[in-house]
Amino acid sequence: MELLAKSNFSFLRGASSPEELVNRAAELGHHSLGLVDHMGFYGSARAHAEAQKVGVKAITGATLESISCFHQLTILNKSRTGYQNLSRLITSLHCQPEVDAFAHHDITGTHAILTPESLLKPTKANLLSAAKKLLRHFGKGNVSIALFRHFRRGEDRINQLLRDLGDFLKIPVIASNSPTCSQRSDRLLVDAFTCLREHKTLDDAGRLLEQNGERFLKPPEVIRNLFTGFPQAFHNSIALSEECSEFSLANLGYHFPSYRDPDTGKLFTDREQCEYLRKVVQSGLRKRFCNLSEKHCQQIDKELLTISKLGFSGYFLIVWDLVRFARSQGILCQGRGSAANSLVCYAIGVTSVDPVKSGLLFERFLSENRQSWPDIDIDFPSGDRRESVIQYVYQKYAPRGAAMTANVITYKPRSAFREMSKILGFPESIANRFTDLCSSPKVHDASREPVSEEVSMSNYYPGDKVMELAGTIEKSGIPPSHPRFKPLLRLYHAVLHCPRHLGQHSGGMVFCDDGLDHVVPLQPAAMENRTVLQWDKDDCEDLGIVKVDLLGLGMLAAMEDALKICERRGRPVNLAKIPKDDPATYDLLCRADTVGTFQVESRAQMATLPIMQPRKFYDLAVEIAIIRPGPIVGDLVHPFLNRRTGREQIEYIHPDFEPILKRTLGVPLFQEQVLRMAMVIAGFSGVEADSLRKAMSFKRSDKRMNAIVNKLKTRMSDRQVAPGVQQRVVESIGSFALYGFPESHAISFALIAYASCWLKVHRPAEFYCGLINNQPMGFYSVNTLLQDAKRHGVRARPISVTHSMITTEVIDDNTLRLGLHRLKGLRQKTMERLIEERSISPFASLDNFLLRVCPNIKERRILAAAGTLNNLPEVEHRRDALWQAEQLPFDDLFTEPQNREQVLEMMSPAERLQTDFSLIGATTGPHPMKLWRKEQNVDLATSASLFEMPHGMPLIIAGLIICRQRPGTAKGHCFISLEDEFGIANLFIPRKTFHRFKLIITGESFLLVQGRLQITEGRQPTVYVTSLQPLGVSGELATVSHDFH
Amino acid sequence: MNYAALHFRDLALSSLLTRDGIPPDQPAALLSSGERKKSHLIAVNQAARQFDIHSGLRTTRGLARCADLLLLDPDSTAEKSARSETLAFVDSLVPDFELTTPETYLLDLSTLLMASEADWIAQTIEASTYLALPLQVGLGKTPDLAHLASLCPNQADPLTLKLADLVLAKTFPLPHAPVLQLWGLQTLADLAKLPRQGLAERLGKELARLHDIAHGKHHRLLTLYRARDHYRVTHQFDPPVESHEPLLFMAKRLLQTLCNRLHHHQRTAAEIQLTLAFDNGAAHARKLILSDPSLSPDVLLRTLHTHLETVKAPAPMEEFHLELTPTLPRHAQHQLFSRGLKDPNEFADTLRRLSGILGSNRIGIPYQINTHRPDIVALSPVISDFKTPLAPGILPVNQLPLKRQRPPIPVHVASEKRGRYHHPLALLTGPHKGQIHRARGPFPLSGSWWENGWQQAQWDVELQDSLLLQLAFLPPKQWHLTGIYA
């Protein structure tokens, strides 16, 4: 019956997790536990989930800070109404702290507790006034007074004052230990958190720290003994806990919003929603299909029936509404994930894949056996356009009807070490060294040891258990003999994985018809006009709160821009209608000419495409599915490729699998296939198959996976499946778990990938323009994109104040004009002023430009150095502009033209290149390698000439590094993409060579490489590097390479 | 040419190379402090420059360009020693010179007779070979031109100096270096070619000044270097003396001389550094800080005298050194900001006498340490400028006045363990023995668990005779009588 516990979700005010507190409460024999986290219900969802497991009642409440005259006021919920009222009150305190909370909020159903910590100065008069105030607001019977017994001097006096107050005003007095941790030993972390909160070290914190370690969760009988002089307090606590236990988060009262009648604005009933959804689906089907097949009709009936039975019609309508809004604003969007398995989603425009045609399994998305809500993730163009959809949701459910789900940021090894070493007084340089040393967090596996209850560090940390971490700390500069070494280890492990602060989820949104703030408190997010709720997505899922993921995809933004430009130029493209069998697009894929495209532009994808030779859409989906981090990097080649190229025979493990695995040549590639295999061979039900899916999901819990695999084996044995087949089924599932990908997701991504490739082939200028306007995104820098564009006959003209718009524009099919946005350091308002002034009249001279646009000195230099002023009259070259623009012109009425002399010499090509890279990050001029080659006059291999060389030929090649990759699975080998003026060459650097030249590889931008040519499968040339050295390119170019380590 | 500049290039690095006997063809660089992986090179030698390694480069890139690059951490001792050697060398060349930067000296040649400038340079370089440090000599008609010339290797024209090198040298302010780079200016000559007015209008007067320097139109006076041991005196006793009197007699005379010198340079003494050498090889060195900087030989002598009274000589004294640290005199209007003490030096003298009797660690102003640990105080040093004392930040929770036992008295207590804590029943030893009539507590306190943790449980007890005491139990089994309530 401890009513006033604080968890580590009170952020720097509690040391134990809600789960730890609940488990400890159960161990100690508490029937209920009240969690009163600081300013919120942050830990309540987790406490509720854990409490259900261990049979303890979790009471919700919160400790509010600085409310009315109270320094801290603890409030418990007695009913759902109370919960909803308190939730609203907390939301107001976060979102409108200036409003008087008591005056403007209904607080029915809540119970206030006056504690010794409620007032900063708990004098008799102050306590009396505060208690009267509480009685006035909460009403008699809804106020208690709590006594604490932490063995502190002066505590008896304040307890006596509170008891007298209770007697005087007839307010019941309750007993509590107000724990901030579950165990006595956790007091160390409480002290550490106090230091972090107060920005002090432990040495300086002094009396801010705990006096003793008595503020932890104690057994009920101990609490009773602490208040032997006043047994009524203990009984009152039990009575209050029983009263508050009547409400739990199981009765949260959340309902997914119903769809409103578009005509009347009234909420639809369930039946009306079903009918309306059917209408919408049928209308959508008519648009999608000219003639609907029988199979489609059966499927749509089946899906609508399931949706209706599960009561999800409103959910589909609301998602449809979002998509419809986005389309009405010209925003591209597409559902991803398992939603593509649904024909309803296809019909209402959420997805773009016909699941019937693609043979996708609807049960993977939704089935009557599954109790959880469907999961629809929608991709929107990242940036402003996604934000406009999010703001639409906020507006639609305003006020406070929508919020982003939270993302709980926890202490990771580096942050744990940094903050704990800081409060122990170690210099920052030690934390910096530790950060450098532990590049891989796996090194620091935290295994908590049971600790002694004595307040002495010598017993806290058995040295033999932490040698690995201890070694790293020692290397960071703290020897094990240091007196604070053990405390640091202890605190490090205690704080690891504790919540640090609340962030917002990347795209998960929750909304509600009648105010989300009565379901869970909301608080302002870091981003303007956004609110975030106090639970993360798992908490929401546990409590049946439905979220819709509105995700951002850079490629969609780029494609949307490209499509708009196409339309503006009179060559509109409808992505839904582009042919899926365009030979030119597949040719591009087969020759791995995919720089800038979606999903298939990485080095690994480009290496596989010529082997794969995709000639139909499904090949592309497979390509996207198999090139995952696991199988292709290093020297592994996927069994699918072996079978496709005929090196391996196709076989299906078991004859029953043939219909399932035929499309993927007998290799289980997709989640759907694995689920079907389990259903066929082991008779798994839909629910069991779903458990298998969850076990294989990204969390990859070994325990969960082993349990489901054992079940699979048992079922297969029961069905007399041969042991050899059993083994192969288990192996294929195991290997699948490493790179699993749902087929529907692969197909959804393949659609975007195909569309991006199609645009690159048929609308290259628009395609590159869209990409450049939506940087940063993708794998390659703008310079690489411009070089690739040049190779495809699209040239970019330099930025010019007389021609450029803010964004990059297409001039004609073969020409782009770089936009002012590419200039680093030019303010948005300057760009806007420039465009506005130019639209009024052209700039007559540089002085005229400077007087009208008023760029600041930094901008004047940038504009001049980048050559953007060269087209203005009387500007000879970049340096001439620099000299002239350095001084503002005199704005006299009568100015006479002066004879100007050239003071500065013009830039050399190398200087122009260097300036372009530093100010624009790219050059529209010649490739740096072209200049180098001209200067050096040497005959080296080029990326183009590699295709004409025989296998094994020794060669020397030079170029600019645009990508370095050294994935963990590649056994230490390194892959580099080296760009020259002809294209991109792939380098393979064996482990030994990499270690020999590591500093050059990681430090230099340009390389001169010696090696021999390897013609790999798919006729792809790769340079096997034997030696390399930095290339003496004059000046330091501010190049950008995409590196993965 | 009236001026010469001697530039010991990369002195910090060169001093280390010289000390360790590293040959000049070994590429070497000096590292910045901090993590080596993130460090950069702060100085490189000529051999390293051959590999396109320059200061400011990341260490990893430096190693990538020359795997044989020798990386050295700065060593202030070696650098200081090299500086004093170069100083002595320059002092031997001319009477008047300026210590412009730690690596550069500007010499006034107007008083020097020389056959030819080239000969003088050759002789100077020849004379410096014993230093084994790279030396660049420059001559100029103005000090700054000479300085610029010394930054160029091989006595090249100062106008050939690269602006990038000028930025690295940090001796001439070059506030718009990135702009000059954008303008394509490589050398000082390029800058000198620009129209002065246009340059001044665009980039301000500092660059116009540099323009003037390059054209020899800017002249300035040297800030002549004066050695610090000007305020240091040494006296040897023959035979060694066995009492303070002869020392004080000599000190009085010498202090008068030193005070005169200080007065001549408008300085006062802030501290006295005294070193005594005894004939058994022992030595005694002490820095005596004056509470109030003074030029009075009497004040200085009294300070010295008081200190000497606390010194026990292990053997006859054969030599002593006195050095005064100069500081600017205090300027304050009479009684405008009245001091806490009329005569701070007299107060300091008293303190010094007290510390001689009690020990220096037992003199100070006590203050309460911010901790839950009871009755813990520390001493802050006594300063002569007294301020209003701060009110104690920590007030006792008890209402009753407590007379503390300092130190607490160990007592034997009959006790009974109830739960986690020992409950006192009777005091068996100590000044107040007897059965405990009533007890309130425990009040457990603990802290400093991160270093030398402590814990105790306090009890307030009442004896049969109504005497109220405060007891403390210190685990594992110690009891202390910590105070008596009034």
Chai-1 contact restraints between the chains, C-beta under 6 A:
chainA,res_idxA,chainB,res_idxB,connection_type,confidence,min_distance_angstrom,max_distance_angstrom,comment,restraint_id
A,F151,B,F443,contact,1.0,0.0,6.0,A-B,restraint_1
A,F151,B,P444,contact,1.0,0.0,6.0,A-B,restraint_2
A,R153,B,V397,contact,1.0,0.0,6.0,A-B,restraint_3
A,R153,B,F443,contact,1.0,0.0,6.0,A-B,restraint_4
A,G154,B,V397,contact,1.0,0.0,6.0,A-B,restraint_5
A,L202,B,W450,contact,1.0,0.0,6.0,A-B,restraint_6
A,G206,B,N370,contact,1.0,0.0,6.0,A-B,restraint_7
A,G206,B,T371,contact,1.0,0.0,6.0,A-B,restraint_8
A,R207,B,N370,contact,1.0,0.0,6.0,A-B,restraint_9
A,R207,B,H372,contact,1.0,0.0,6.0,A-B,restraint_10
A,Q211,B,H372,contact,1.0,0.0,6.0,A-B,restraint_11
A,Q211,B,L445,contact,1.0,0.0,6.0,A-B,restraint_12
A,N212,B,P444,contact,1.0,0.0,6.0,A-B,restraint_13
A,N212,B,L445,contact,1.0,0.0,6.0,A-B,restraint_14
A,N212,B,S446,contact,1.0,0.0,6.0,A-B,restraint_15
A,R433,B,E35,contact,1.0,0.0,6.0,A-B,restraint_16
A,D436,B,E35,contact,1.0,0.0,6.0,A-B,restraint_17
A,D436,B,K37,contact,1.0,0.0,6.0,A-B,restraint_18
A,V455,B,S446,contact,1.0,0.0,6.0,A-B,restraint_19
A,V455,B,W449,contact,1.0,0.0,6.0,A-B,restraint_20
A,V455,B,G453,contact,1.0,0.0,6.0,A-B,restraint_21
A,V455,B,Q455,contact,1.0,0.0,6.0,A-B,restraint_22
A,S456,B,G453,contact,1.0,0.0,6.0,A-B,restraint_23
A,P483,B,E451,contact,1.0,0.0,6.0,A-B,restraint_24
A,R484,B,W450,contact,1.0,0.0,6.0,A-B,restraint_25
A,R484,B,E451,contact,1.0,0.0,6.0,A-B,restraint_26
A,P487,B,W450,contact,1.0,0.0,6.0,A-B,restraint_27
A,A865,B,L182,contact,1.0,0.0,6.0,A-B,restraint_28
A,R879,B,G184,contact,1.0,0.0,6.0,A-B,restraint_29
A,L882,B,L182,contact,1.0,0.0,6.0,A-B,restraint_30
A,L882,B,W183,contact,1.0,0.0,6.0,A-B,restraint_31
A,E886,B,R202,contact,1.0,0.0,6.0,A-B,restraint_32
A,Q887,B,E201,contact,1.0,0.0,6.0,A-B,restraint_33
A,Q887,B,R202,contact,1.0,0.0,6.0,A-B,restraint_34
A,L904,B,W183,contact,1.0,0.0,6.0,A-B,restraint_35
A,E905,B,G184,contact,1.0,0.0,6.0,A-B,restraint_36
A,L999,B,T60,contact,1.0,0.0,6.0,A-B,restraint_37
A,L999,B,L63,contact,1.0,0.0,6.0,A-B,restraint_38
A,L999,B,A64,contact,1.0,0.0,6.0,A-B,restraint_39
A,I1000,B,A64,contact,1.0,0.0,6.0,A-B,restraint_40
A,G1003,B,T60,contact,1.0,0.0,6.0,A-B,restraint_41
A,G1003,B,R61,contact,1.0,0.0,6.0,A-B,restraint_42
A,G1003,B,A64,contact,1.0,0.0,6.0,A-B,restraint_43
